[in-house]
Amino acid sequence: MKRLRFLIFSGVGAVAGYLYYFFIGCKTNTCPITANPYLSMLYGFLIGFGIYWAFFDNKRK
C-alpha cells in the first residue's frame, strides 16, 4: 500500500509539473525549470514525493 501511495503522489506531481509547463511555462526559454518539460516534471515529482513523505511516512512516528 505504501508503494502505491508513493506512485500515486509522485505520478500526480509529475503530471502536474508537465501541465504547468504546458499551460503556464516560460515561452521565451529563459526560465530554467519551466522552459524544459523534463525539469518541470522532475520538479513536480519531487513536490509530490515531499507531500507523500510529509503526510504518509510512518517511520517517523
C-alpha positions in Angstrom: 0.0 0.0 0.0 2.9 2.4 0.7 4.4 1.9 -2.7 1.0 2.5 -4.4 0.6 5.8 -2.4 4.1 6.8 -3.3 3.5 6.1 -7.0 0.2 8.0 -7.0 1.5 11.1 -5.3 4.7 11.2 -7.3 2.9 10.5 -10.6 0.3 13.2 -9.9 3.1 15.6 -9.1 4.9 14.7 -12.4 1.7 15.2 -14.4 1.0 18.5 -12.6 4.6 19.6 -13.4 4.0 18.8 -17.1 0.6 20.6 -17.1 2.3 23.6 -15.5 4.9 23.6 -18.3 2.3 23.2 -21.0 -0.2 25.8 -19.8 1.9 28.3 -17.8 5.5 27.6 -18.7 8.0 30.1 -19.9 7.6 30.9 -23.6 10.9 32.7 -24.0 13.0 29.7 -22.8 14.7 31.9 -20.2 13.3 30.1 -17.1 15.4 27.2 -16.1 12.6 24.9 -14.7 9.5 25.8 -16.7 11.2 26.1 -20.1 12.0 22.3 -20.1 9.2 19.7 -19.8 11.6 17.2 -18.2 12.8 19.5 -15.5 9.2 20.7 -14.8 8.1 17.1 -14.5 11.0 16.3 -12.2 10.2 19.3 -10.0 6.5 18.2 -9.8 7.7 14.7 -9.0 9.8 16.0 -6.1 6.9 18.1 -4.8 4.6 15.1 -4.9 7.2 12.9 -3.1 7.6 15.6 -0.5 3.9 15.7 0.2 3.8 11.9 0.4 6.7 11.9 2.8 5.3 14.7 5.0 1.9 13.0 5.4 2.3 9.3 4.9 5.8 8.3 6.1 5.1 6.2 9.2 8.7 5.5 10.1 8.9 8.9 11.9 6.0 8.1 14.3 
